[in-house]
Amino acid sequence: MTAPSSFTFVRRTDGLRHRFDHAGERNGRPAFRRTDGRVWCCWSPTDGWH
């Protein structure tokens, strides 16, 4: 499976959107960084995606 180059989280309560771009790997899985700050979405063997 190929990792997406980017994705967008949309908050259901008000539609606020946060875009994440592919930014390397962590723990053998793709890692993503929010485009407007230093917030990451990455894989942890103990916690899964967070």
CHARMM internal coordinates of N, CA and C (Angstrom, degrees):
IC EDIT
DIST 1 N 1 CA 1.4457
DIST 1 CA 1 C 1.5308
ANGL 1 N 1 CA 1 C 109.07
DIST 1 C 2 N 1.3017
ANGL 1 CA 1 C 2 N 116.41
DIHE 1 N 1 CA 1 C 2 N 134.86
DIST 2 N 2 CA 1.4609
ANGL 1 C 2 N 2 CA 122.12
DIHE 1 CA 1 C 2 N 2 CA 179.90
DIST 2 CA 2 C 1.5273
ANGL 2 N 2 CA 2 C 109.78
DIHE 1 C 2 N 2 CA 2 C -94.61
DIST 2 C 3 N 1.3169
ANGL 2 CA 2 C 3 N 116.39
DIHE 2 N 2 CA 2 C 3 N 136.09
DIST 3 N 3 CA 1.4684
ANGL 2 C 3 N 3 CA 121.35
DIHE 2 CA 2 C 3 N 3 CA 179.36
DIST 3 CA 3 C 1.5262
ANGL 3 N 3 CA 3 C 109.84
DIHE 2 C 3 N 3 CA 3 C -72.36
DIST 3 C 4 N 1.3170
ANGL 3 CA 3 C 4 N 117.09
DIHE 3 N 3 CA 3 C 4 N 142.75
DIST 4 N 4 CA 1.4671
ANGL 3 C 4 N 4 CA 119.02
DIHE 3 CA 3 C 4 N 4 CA 175.37
DIST 4 CA 4 C 1.5247
ANGL 4 N 4 CA 4 C 110.31
DIHE 3 C 4 N 4 CA 4 C -67.30
DIST 4 C 5 N 1.3183
ANGL 4 CA 4 C 5 N 117.11
DIHE 4 N 4 CA 4 C 5 N 153.92
DIST 5 N 5 CA 1.4626
ANGL 4 C 5 N 5 CA 120.30
DIHE 4 CA 4 C 5 N 5 CA 178.03
DIST 5 CA 5 C 1.5231
ANGL 5 N 5 CA 5 C 111.34
DIHE 4 C 5 N 5 CA 5 C -77.42
DIST 5 C 6 N 1.3338
ANGL 5 CA 5 C 6 N 116.26
DIHE 5 N 5 CA 5 C 6 N -23.56
DIST 6 N 6 CA 1.4717
ANGL 5 C 6 N 6 CA 121.05
DIHE 5 CA 5 C 6 N 6 CA 177.18
DIST 6 CA 6 C 1.5245
ANGL 6 N 6 CA 6 C 108.90
DIHE 5 C 6 N 6 CA 6 C -163.74
DIST 6 C 7 N 1.3224
ANGL 6 CA 6 C 7 N 115.82
DIHE 6 N 6 CA 6 C 7 N 165.89
DIST 7 N 7 CA 1.4627
ANGL 6 C 7 N 7 CA 122.36
DIHE 6 CA 6 C 7 N 7 CA 172.34
DIST 7 CA 7 C 1.5151
ANGL 7 N 7 CA 7 C 108.12
DIHE 6 C 7 N 7 CA 7 C -156.23
DIST 7 C 8 N 1.3152
ANGL 7 CA 7 C 8 N 116.38
DIHE 7 N 7 CA 7 C 8 N 167.68
DIST 8 N 8 CA 1.4608
ANGL 7 C 8 N 8 CA 121.84
DIHE 7 CA 7 C 8 N 8 CA -178.70
DIST 8 CA 8 C 1.5228
ANGL 8 N 8 CA 8 C 109.62
DIHE 7 C 8 N 8 CA 8 C -127.81
DIST 8 C 9 N 1.3313
ANGL 8 CA 8 C 9 N 116.47
DIHE 8 N 8 CA 8 C 9 N 128.58
DIST 9 N 9 CA 1.4592
ANGL 8 C 9 N 9 CA 121.74
DIHE 8 CA 8 C 9 N 9 CA 169.63
DIST 9 CA 9 C 1.5205
ANGL 9 N 9 CA 9 C 107.79
DIHE 8 C 9 N 9 CA 9 C -89.76
DIST 9 C 10 N 1.3218
ANGL 9 CA 9 C 10 N 116.87
DIHE 9 N 9 CA 9 C 10 N 135.51
DIST 10 N 10 CA 1.4602
ANGL 9 C 10 N 10 CA 121.33
DIHE 9 CA 9 C 10 N 10 CA 177.73
DIST 10 CA 10 C 1.5220
ANGL 10 N 10 CA 10 C 107.79
DIHE 9 C 10 N 10 CA 10 C -121.37
DIST 10 C 11 N 1.3419
ANGL 10 CA 10 C 11 N 115.87
DIHE 10 N 10 CA 10 C 11 N 121.78
DIST 11 N 11 CA 1.4625
ANGL 10 C 11 N 11 CA 121.02
DIHE 10 CA 10 C 11 N 11 CA 178.88
DIST 11 CA 11 C 1.5185
ANGL 11 N 11 CA 11 C 108.58
DIHE 10 C 11 N 11 CA 11 C -74.27
DIST 11 C 12 N 1.3218
ANGL 11 CA 11 C 12 N 117.36
DIHE 11 N 11 CA 11 C 12 N 123.37
DIST 12 N 12 CA 1.4643
ANGL 11 C 12 N 12 CA 122.25
DIHE 11 CA 11 C 12 N 12 CA -174.17
DIST 12 CA 12 C 1.5196
ANGL 12 N 12 CA 12 C 113.48
DIHE 11 C 12 N 12 CA 12 C -65.52
DIST 12 C 13 N 1.3289
ANGL 12 CA 12 C 13 N 118.28
DIHE 12 N 12 CA 12 C 13 N -31.40
DIST 13 N 13 CA 1.4602
ANGL 12 C 13 N 13 CA 120.16
DIHE 12 CA 12 C 13 N 13 CA -174.61
DIST 13 CA 13 C 1.5220
ANGL 13 N 13 CA 13 C 113.36
DIHE 12 C 13 N 13 CA 13 C -68.59
DIST 13 C 14 N 1.3459
ANGL 13 CA 13 C 14 N 117.44
DIHE 13 N 13 CA 13 C 14 N -34.25
DIST 14 N 14 CA 1.4638
ANGL 13 C 14 N 14 CA 118.60
DIHE 13 CA 13 C 14 N 14 CA -176.04
DIST 14 CA 14 C 1.5300
ANGL 14 N 14 CA 14 C 114.20
DIHE 13 C 14 N 14 CA 14 C -139.59
DIST 14 C 15 N 1.3389
ANGL 14 CA 14 C 15 N 117.56
DIHE 14 N 14 CA 14 C 15 N 3.15
DIST 15 N 15 CA 1.4527
ANGL 14 C 15 N 15 CA 120.85
DIHE 14 CA 14 C 15 N 15 CA 177.37
DIST 15 CA 15 C 1.5203
ANGL 15 N 15 CA 15 C 115.55
DIHE 14 C 15 N 15 CA 15 C 78.17
DIST 15 C 16 N 1.3414
ANGL 15 CA 15 C 16 N 117.91
DIHE 15 N 15 CA 15 C 16 N 6.95
DIST 16 N 16 CA 1.4669
ANGL 15 C 16 N 16 CA 120.78
DIHE 15 CA 15 C 16 N 16 CA 178.02
DIST 16 CA 16 C 1.5247
ANGL 16 N 16 CA 16 C 109.06
DIHE 15 C 16 N 16 CA 16 C -59.01
DIST 16 C 17 N 1.3245
ANGL 16 CA 16 C 17 N 116.37
DIHE 16 N 16 CA 16 C 17 N 132.91
DIST 17 N 17 CA 1.4624
ANGL 16 C 17 N 17 CA 122.10
DIHE 16 CA 16 C 17 N 17 CA -175.26
DIST 17 CA 17 C 1.5231
ANGL 17 N 17 CA 17 C 111.04
DIHE 16 C 17 N 17 CA 17 C -112.99
DIST 17 C 18 N 1.3448
ANGL 17 CA 17 C 18 N 115.52
DIHE 17 N 17 CA 17 C 18 N 138.88
DIST 18 N 18 CA 1.4614
ANGL 17 C 18 N 18 CA 122.30
DIHE 17 CA 17 C 18 N 18 CA 175.69
DIST 18 CA 18 C 1.5216
ANGL 18 N 18 CA 18 C 107.92
DIHE 17 C 18 N 18 CA 18 C -129.51
DIST 18 C 19 N 1.3296
ANGL 18 CA 18 C 19 N 116.03
DIHE 18 N 18 CA 18 C 19 N 120.76
DIST 19 N 19 CA 1.4640
ANGL 18 C 19 N 19 CA 121.36
DIHE 18 CA 18 C 19 N 19 CA 179.67
DIST 19 CA 19 C 1.5334
ANGL 19 N 19 CA 19 C 109.54
DIHE 18 C 19 N 19 CA 19 C -93.51
DIST 19 C 20 N 1.3350
ANGL 19 CA 19 C 20 N 115.07
DIHE 19 N 19 CA 19 C 20 N 138.06
DIST 20 N 20 CA 1.4573
ANGL 19 C 20 N 20 CA 122.95
DIHE 19 CA 19 C 20 N 20 CA 177.07
DIST 20 CA 20 C 1.5160
ANGL 20 N 20 CA 20 C 108.66
DIHE 19 C 20 N 20 CA 20 C -121.08
DIST 20 C 21 N 1.3381
ANGL 20 CA 20 C 21 N 117.20
DIHE 20 N 20 CA 20 C 21 N 134.42
DIST 21 N 21 CA 1.4599
ANGL 20 C 21 N 21 CA 123.03
DIHE 20 CA 20 C 21 N 21 CA 177.08
DIST 21 CA 21 C 1.5277
ANGL 21 N 21 CA 21 C 109.94
DIHE 20 C 21 N 21 CA 21 C -110.64
DIST 21 C 22 N 1.3212
ANGL 21 CA 21 C 22 N 115.49
DIHE 21 N 21 CA 21 C 22 N 147.49
DIST 22 N 22 CA 1.4606
ANGL 21 C 22 N 22 CA 121.24
DIHE 21 CA 21 C 22 N 22 CA 177.32
DIST 22 CA 22 C 1.5299
ANGL 22 N 22 CA 22 C 109.07
DIHE 21 C 22 N 22 CA 22 C -58.79
DIST 22 C 23 N 1.3392
ANGL 22 CA 22 C 23 N 116.49
DIHE 22 N 22 CA 22 C 23 N 132.78
DIST 23 N 23 CA 1.4722
ANGL 22 C 23 N 23 CA 121.01
DIHE 22 CA 22 C 23 N 23 CA -175.99
DIST 23 CA 23 C 1.5244
ANGL 23 N 23 CA 23 C 110.83
DIHE 22 C 23 N 23 CA 23 C -141.03
DIST 23 C 24 N 1.3180
ANGL 23 CA 23 C 24 N 117.21
DIHE 23 N 23 CA 23 C 24 N 53.92
DIST 24 N 24 CA 1.4544
ANGL 23 C 24 N 24 CA 120.38
DIHE 23 CA 23 C 24 N 24 CA 176.96
DIST 24 CA 24 C 1.5172
ANGL 24 N 24 CA 24 C 112.80
DIHE 23 C 24 N 24 CA 24 C 91.18
DIST 24 C 25 N 1.3252
ANGL 24 CA 24 C 25 N 115.02
DIHE 24 N 24 CA 24 C 25 N -152.08
DIST 25 N 25 CA 1.4651
ANGL 24 C 25 N 25 CA 121.50
DIHE 24 CA 24 C 25 N 25 CA -177.77
DIST 25 CA 25 C 1.5170
ANGL 25 N 25 CA 25 C 111.31
DIHE 24 C 25 N 25 CA 25 C -134.40
DIST 25 C 26 N 1.3158
ANGL 25 CA 25 C 26 N 115.31
DIHE 25 N 25 CA 25 C 26 N 152.55
DIST 26 N 26 CA 1.4653
ANGL 25 C 26 N 26 CA 123.82
DIHE 25 CA 25 C 26 N 26 CA 171.89
DIST 26 CA 26 C 1.5168
ANGL 26 N 26 CA 26 C 107.29
DIHE 25 C 26 N 26 CA 26 C -139.30
DIST 26 C 27 N 1.3073
ANGL 26 CA 26 C 27 N 116.85
DIHE 26 N 26 CA 26 C 27 N 132.96
DIST 27 N 27 CA 1.4663
ANGL 26 C 27 N 27 CA 122.04
DIHE 26 CA 26 C 27 N 27 CA 178.02
DIST 27 CA 27 C 1.5373
ANGL 27 N 27 CA 27 C 112.44
DIHE 26 C 27 N 27 CA 27 C 53.55
DIST 27 C 28 N 1.3368
ANGL 27 CA 27 C 28 N 116.48
DIHE 27 N 27 CA 27 C 28 N 36.10
DIST 28 N 28 CA 1.4552
ANGL 27 C 28 N 28 CA 120.91
DIHE 27 CA 27 C 28 N 28 CA 177.12
DIST 28 CA 28 C 1.5111
ANGL 28 N 28 CA 28 C 115.76
DIHE 27 C 28 N 28 CA 28 C 76.86
DIST 28 C 29 N 1.3077
ANGL 28 CA 28 C 29 N 117.54
DIHE 28 N 28 CA 28 C 29 N 9.07
DIST 29 N 29 CA 1.4683
ANGL 28 C 29 N 29 CA 122.31
DIHE 28 CA 28 C 29 N 29 CA 179.22
DIST 29 CA 29 C 1.5221
ANGL 29 N 29 CA 29 C 109.44
DIHE 28 C 29 N 29 CA 29 C -126.71
DIST 29 C 30 N 1.3344
ANGL 29 CA 29 C 30 N 117.33
DIHE 29 N 29 CA 29 C 30 N 160.63
DIST 30 N 30 CA 1.4659
ANGL 29 C 30 N 30 CA 118.59
DIHE 29 CA 29 C 30 N 30 CA 177.65
DIST 30 CA 30 C 1.5264
ANGL 30 N 30 CA 30 C 111.03
DIHE 29 C 30 N 30 CA 30 C -63.67
DIST 30 C 31 N 1.3163
ANGL 30 CA 30 C 31 N 116.03
DIHE 30 N 30 CA 30 C 31 N 147.88
DIST 31 N 31 CA 1.4677
ANGL 30 C 31 N 31 CA 122.30
DIHE 30 CA 30 C 31 N 31 CA 175.72
DIST 31 CA 31 C 1.5267
ANGL 31 N 31 CA 31 C 107.67
DIHE 30 C 31 N 31 CA 31 C -120.98
DIST 31 C 32 N 1.3285
ANGL 31 CA 31 C 32 N 115.62
DIHE 31 N 31 CA 31 C 32 N 149.42
DIST 32 N 32 CA 1.4583
ANGL 31 C 32 N 32 CA 121.40
DIHE 31 CA 31 C 32 N 32 CA -176.56
DIST 32 CA 32 C 1.5198
ANGL 32 N 32 CA 32 C 109.87
DIHE 31 C 32 N 32 CA 32 C -131.39
DIST 32 C 33 N 1.3224
ANGL 32 CA 32 C 33 N 116.17
DIHE 32 N 32 CA 32 C 33 N 141.54
DIST 33 N 33 CA 1.4655
ANGL 32 C 33 N 33 CA 121.88
DIHE 32 CA 32 C 33 N 33 CA -179.80
DIST 33 CA 33 C 1.5233
ANGL 33 N 33 CA 33 C 109.18
DIHE 32 C 33 N 33 CA 33 C -119.29
DIST 33 C 34 N 1.3279
ANGL 33 CA 33 C 34 N 115.72
DIHE 33 N 33 CA 33 C 34 N 136.21
DIST 34 N 34 CA 1.4573
ANGL 33 C 34 N 34 CA 120.43
DIHE 33 CA 33 C 34 N 34 CA 177.87
DIST 34 CA 34 C 1.5245
ANGL 34 N 34 CA 34 C 109.79
DIHE 33 C 34 N 34 CA 34 C -65.34
DIST 34 C 35 N 1.3076
ANGL 34 CA 34 C 35 N 117.46
DIHE 34 N 34 CA 34 C 35 N 137.75
DIST 35 N 35 CA 1.4616
ANGL 34 C 35 N 35 CA 121.53
DIHE 34 CA 34 C 35 N 35 CA -172.80
DIST 35 CA 35 C 1.5217
ANGL 35 N 35 CA 35 C 113.40
DIHE 34 C 35 N 35 CA 35 C -71.38
DIST 35 C 36 N 1.3204
ANGL 35 CA 35 C 36 N 118.42
DIHE 35 N 35 CA 35 C 36 N -20.05
DIST 36 N 36 CA 1.4680
ANGL 35 C 36 N 36 CA 120.33
DIHE 35 CA 35 C 36 N 36 CA -176.97
DIST 36 CA 36 C 1.5283
ANGL 36 N 36 CA 36 C 113.59
DIHE 35 C 36 N 36 CA 36 C -109.22
DIST 36 C 37 N 1.3167
ANGL 36 CA 36 C 37 N 116.92
DIHE 36 N 36 CA 36 C 37 N 18.49
DIST 37 N 37 CA 1.4618
ANGL 36 C 37 N 37 CA 117.87
DIHE 36 CA 36 C 37 N 37 CA -179.66
DIST 37 CA 37 C 1.5046
ANGL 37 N 37 CA 37 C 112.27
DIHE 36 C 37 N 37 CA 37 C -179.71
DIST 37 C 38 N 1.3123
ANGL 37 CA 37 C 38 N 115.58
DIHE 37 N 37 CA 37 C 38 N -163.78
DIST 38 N 38 CA 1.4583
ANGL 37 C 38 N 38 CA 121.59
DIHE 37 CA 37 C 38 N 38 CA -177.84
DIST 38 CA 38 C 1.5164
ANGL 38 N 38 CA 38 C 111.01
DIHE 37 C 38 N 38 CA 38 C -108.82
DIST 38 C 39 N 1.3118
ANGL 38 CA 38 C 39 N 116.61
DIHE 38 N 38 CA 38 C 39 N 49.06
DIST 39 N 39 CA 1.4619
ANGL 38 C 39 N 39 CA 122.41
DIHE 38 CA 38 C 39 N 39 CA 177.21
DIST 39 CA 39 C 1.5235
ANGL 39 N 39 CA 39 C 107.42
DIHE 38 C 39 N 39 CA 39 C -106.55
DIST 39 C 40 N 1.3184
ANGL 39 CA 39 C 40 N 116.64
DIHE 39 N 39 CA 39 C 40 N 131.85
DIST 40 N 40 CA 1.4512
ANGL 39 C 40 N 40 CA 122.08
DIHE 39 CA 39 C 40 N 40 CA -176.53
DIST 40 CA 40 C 1.5251
ANGL 40 N 40 CA 40 C 111.60
DIHE 39 C 40 N 40 CA 40 C -114.54
DIST 40 C 41 N 1.3107
ANGL 40 CA 40 C 41 N 115.98
DIHE 40 N 40 CA 40 C 41 N 152.69
DIST 41 N 41 CA 1.4550
ANGL 40 C 41 N 41 CA 123.65
DIHE 40 CA 40 C 41 N 41 CA 168.39
DIST 41 CA 41 C 1.5228
ANGL 41 N 41 CA 41 C 105.04
DIHE 40 C 41 N 41 CA 41 C -122.64
DIST 41 C 42 N 1.3321
ANGL 41 CA 41 C 42 N 116.27
DIHE 41 N 41 CA 41 C 42 N 114.18
DIST 42 N 42 CA 1.4621
ANGL 41 C 42 N 42 CA 119.42
DIHE 41 CA 41 C 42 N 42 CA -176.58
DIST 42 CA 42 C 1.5275
ANGL 42 N 42 CA 42 C 110.04
DIHE 41 C 42 N 42 CA 42 C -145.11
DIST 42 C 43 N 1.3210
ANGL 42 CA 42 C 43 N 115.68
DIHE 42 N 42 CA 42 C 43 N 169.16
DIST 43 N 43 CA 1.4579
ANGL 42 C 43 N 43 CA 123.94
DIHE 42 CA 42 C 43 N 43 CA -176.79
DIST 43 CA 43 C 1.5212
ANGL 43 N 43 CA 43 C 111.00
DIHE 42 C 43 N 43 CA 43 C -96.03
DIST 43 C 44 N 1.3138
ANGL 43 CA 43 C 44 N 115.87
DIHE 43 N 43 CA 43 C 44 N 136.83
DIST 44 N 44 CA 1.4572
ANGL 43 C 44 N 44 CA 121.88
DIHE 43 CA 43 C 44 N 44 CA 172.93
DIST 44 CA 44 C 1.5206
ANGL 44 N 44 CA 44 C 107.93
DIHE 43 C 44 N 44 CA 44 C -124.75
DIST 44 C 45 N 1.3269
ANGL 44 CA 44 C 45 N 118.31
DIHE 44 N 44 CA 44 C 45 N 133.87
DIST 45 N 45 CA 1.4599
ANGL 44 C 45 N 45 CA 119.83
DIHE 44 CA 44 C 45 N 45 CA 179.51
DIST 45 CA 45 C 1.5326
ANGL 45 N 45 CA 45 C 113.11
DIHE 44 C 45 N 45 CA 45 C -59.31
DIST 45 C 46 N 1.3204
ANGL 45 CA 45 C 46 N 118.46
DIHE 45 N 45 CA 45 C 46 N -28.66
DIST 46 N 46 CA 1.4719
ANGL 45 C 46 N 46 CA 120.81
DIHE 45 CA 45 C 46 N 46 CA -178.97
DIST 46 CA 46 C 1.5198
ANGL 46 N 46 CA 46 C 112.89
DIHE 45 C 46 N 46 CA 46 C -90.99
DIST 46 C 47 N 1.3482
ANGL 46 CA 46 C 47 N 118.08
DIHE 46 N 46 CA 46 C 47 N -30.66
DIST 47 N 47 CA 1.4621
ANGL 46 C 47 N 47 CA 120.70
DIHE 46 CA 46 C 47 N 47 CA -174.25
DIST 47 CA 47 C 1.5262
ANGL 47 N 47 CA 47 C 114.79
DIHE 46 C 47 N 47 CA 47 C -113.03
DIST 47 C 48 N 1.3199
ANGL 47 CA 47 C 48 N 118.64
DIHE 47 N 47 CA 47 C 48 N -7.52
DIST 48 N 48 CA 1.4553
ANGL 47 C 48 N 48 CA 121.22
DIHE 47 CA 47 C 48 N 48 CA -175.77
DIST 48 CA 48 C 1.5274
ANGL 48 N 48 CA 48 C 110.20
DIHE 47 C 48 N 48 CA 48 C 74.78
DIST 48 C 49 N 1.3387
ANGL 48 CA 48 C 49 N 116.75
DIHE 48 N 48 CA 48 C 49 N -151.57
DIST 49 N 49 CA 1.4649
ANGL 48 C 49 N 49 CA 121.14
DIHE 48 CA 48 C 49 N 49 CA 179.12
DIST 49 CA 49 C 1.5162
ANGL 49 N 49 CA 49 C 109.75
DIHE 48 C 49 N 49 CA 49 C -73.42
DIST 49 C 50 N 1.3163
ANGL 49 CA 49 C 50 N 115.19
DIHE 49 N 49 CA 49 C 50 N 133.41
DIST 50 N 50 CA 1.4722
ANGL 49 C 50 N 50 CA 119.96
DIHE 49 CA 49 C 50 N 50 CA 177.75
DIST 50 CA 50 C 1.5183
ANGL 50 N 50 CA 50 C 109.28
DIHE 49 C 50 N 50 CA 50 C -154.79
END
COOR INIT
IC SEED 1 N 1 CA 1 C
IC BUILD
